Amino acid sequence: MSNLLAVDIGNTHTVAGVFTHDRLIAQWRIKSDGERPAAELAVIYHNLFNLSAIDAKLFSGAIVASVVPSLDTVYKECMQSLFGGQHQFSSLNVTADSVAGLIEVDLENPAEVGADRLVNGISAYTRCAKNVIIIDFGTAITFDCIAVGCRYLGGLIIPGLSLALDSLTQRAAKLPKVDFSTPPTEFIGRSTVSAMKSGVLHGYGTMIAGLIEQLKAEMHNRDNLTPVVYATGGMASILKPYVAAIDEVLPDLTLEGLQIIYQRLTN
């Protein structure tokens, strides 16, 4: 039995998962801390492996997608510390060049596209093999449009919910931090907290629905094919009830994409 470590380094959090063949057997979410040394990071992963009863000696490879340049070298050193003594171990980093044969980036400068967006595009297209829009609810909310043939057309970027809320509470002294795990019961908020919940969730839901409608129309005009809409990221399941146009929430879309890319590039 051999394992694959898949790591998605985001601006705020890093999500890591372990695959045994095609099956995701464990995953963790840790803070993306650019100040953390590689040796400390290696200890964290070693402990996570132990807690999940995963033998670090049984890994055959690792794949990393990062949008935080300051962590690229840190993770390279971390992988060397964790797996450097193992034979036939391969480590891959996702870049526009490394996945050029798996996705066609229809932009003037393909290097501008974040690694996570390319991974999501490959993962989503592998799943549906049709026009697809992927919405990733992270620090920023990204919309990525993939056409038939796994062609990356471009997309949109808007501030994520956490960014919007942080700005609101920092600039308005009387507004509290709000937990969105419990949805509002009425559209018209009857307290400060319920007003913030309703405003943010319904407001973002309406905005996202409108953006999806316009993206669908433009993609349909290109080839007469209506895209499917997938959502992923930490807030996807919370916002799904407010965006009927989202066809499916796929929490593990990025990790699954990393596993797909590793298998295709190493087999």
N, C-alpha and C positions, 0 to 999 in steps of 0.2 A: 504493500500500500504506500502511495506517495501523495504528498500534500502540496498544494499551491497556496502561497500567501498573496492575496490581492489587497492593495492599499490605494485608497482614494483620498488624497490630501487636499482638503478644502481650506478656504480662508479662515474659518472659525473652528471647524472640527475635522478630524481625520477618521474615516471609517475603514476598518480593516476586516477582512474575512478570510477564512481558511476553507479551501475546497479539497475534497477527496474525490478525485475524478471529476464528475460534473455536479457533485452535491455540495452545497454550502453547509458546513457542519458547525461553524462558529463564526461570530462576528462581534466586533467591539467598536466603540466610539470614544475617541480620546481628543483632547484639546490639541489644536495645531499650534504648538508653541515653538516659535523660531529661536528662542533662547535656550531651549533644552539641548544639552549635548548628546551626541550619538550614543555614548556609553550608557547614559541614563535611559535613553529611549530603548536601547537593546534590553536593558533590565526589565523595563515595563512589558515589552513583548514576551520576554522569557517567562515572566510571571503569569501573563495572560495565557500562554500556552499551558503552563502547569495547572492553572485553575480549571482549564477545560480538558485536562488529561490528553493533551496533544504533545507528541514527542517531537521536539525540534529537530531530531536527527532524521525524521522521515519526510522532510521537505525536498522536493525535486526542483522547485523554482519559486520565483517571486516576480510580481509585476506591480509597478507603481505608476499612478497618474497623479500629477501634482499641478496646482495652480499657485503654489507658494514657492518661488525660486529659492528663497533662503533656506528651505527645508530639503532641497534636492540633494545637496552634498551630505547633509545630516543623515538622510535615509540611506544613501549609498553606503556610508560608513556603518550604519546600523545593520544593514543586510550583511555586510562583510563580517561584522562581529558575530551575528547570529548563525550564519551559514557558510562562512568563508572556508571552513575546513572540509566541507562536504564535496565528494566527487560528483561530477555530472550535474552540478547545480547551475541553473541559468537564471539570471536576473534581467528583467526588461523594464525600460522606462517608456511610457507612451508619449510620443510626439507626433506632430503632423507628418514628419518623414517616416517614422517607424510604422505607421498604420496606413501609409499611402496606398498600399495595394488592397486595403480592406474598405476604404471609404474615399470617395472622390470629393475633394473640397473645392466647390465652385466659387472661389473667392480670389481676388487679386493677390492676397497675402495669406496663404493657408496657415502660416505660423501664428497668426493672430488668434486663432480659435483655441480656446482652452482645452487641455487634454481631457477633462471630464466631459466636455460637450461632444468630443469625437467618440469617446467611449460610449456615451449614452446613445449616440446616433447608430453606431454599429450594433449595440445591444438591441435597440428597439427595432431596427430593420431586420435583424436576424429573426426576431420574434414574429414579425407580421409580413415581411416581404412586400410592403406597399408604402405609399406615401404616408408619412407619419410626422406628427408634431410632438416633441418631447418638452414638457415643462418641468424644470428642476427647481424645487423650492428650497434654496439654500440661503446663504448670506445675501446673495442677489438671486432674483428669480430669472432664470433664463428660459427662453423659448427657442428651440432648435427645429428647423424644418429639413426633413430628409425626403428626397424624391426617389422614385423607382430607380433601381440600380445602385442604391446606397450612395446617392449624391447629396452632399451637404450644401444646402442653398443659402444658409444664413439664419438669422433669427433676431430676437429682441432681448434686451436686458433691462430690468427694472429693479429698484431697491426691494430687498426682501422684507418680510413682515418685522423681523427683529430690528433691522435698521430703521424702519419707519417708526416703530414704537419707541426705540431708544431716543430718537430725535424728538419725539413728541413729549416724552416724560422728562427729558433733560431741559427742554425749553419752556415747559409749563409746570411750574413748581407744585401745583396742587393736583396734578394728574398722577395716579399711582401706577405701578407696574401691574400688568394684567396677565392672568393665567387663562389661556385659550382652550385648555383641555375640556372645560365645561362650556358649551356653547350658550349664546344668549337665547332666552325663551321668547322674547318679543322683538319685533323689528325696531320699535321706538323704545330706546333705552330709558328706564325709569330711575336710574342711578348713574353715577359717574362711571362705575365699572361696566355696567350693562351697556351704557352708551358707547364706551370705547370698544367693547367686544362687538357690538352690532355694527358700528361704523367701520371698523377694520375688516371684519369678516365679510359683511355684505358689500362693503366698498371695494375691497380687493376682488371679491368674487365677481362683481359686476364688471370691473375693469378687465379681469382676466378673460371672462366670457366674451367681452367685446373684442379683445385682441385675438382670441382664437377665431372668432367669426371672420375677422379681416384676413388673418393668415390663411384660413381655409379657402376663402374666396380667391386670394391671389394664387395659391397653389393649384386650385381647381382650374383657374384660367390658363395655367401653363400646359396642363396635359389632360384636362377633363376628369381627373381622379380626385375624389374627396379623401383627405387624410384621416387616419385614426389619430386619437389624441391620448398619449400616455402622460402620467404625472409621477414624479419621484421626489425624494428629498424629505426632510424632517417635518415640514408643515403640509405635505400633500394630502394626507388623510384627513387633516382638520379642515382644509379648504374644499375638499371634494364635494361636500353637501351643498356648497354655494356656487358650484360651477358644473352645471349639468352637462356641458360639452366635453368634460373629461370622461373618456371611455373607461379607463382603468388606472388604478394606482398600483405602481410596481416599486415597492420599497427597495428591492435589491437589484434594480436595473443596472446601476453602475458596477457593482461588484460582479454581476453576471457578465457584463460586457468585458471586464478585465479578464475574466476566465476564458471567454470566447477568443479574445485577442491573443492571449498567451498560447492557447491550443493551436490557433491558426498559424502563428508565427514560428512555433517550435516543432510542428509536425510536418 
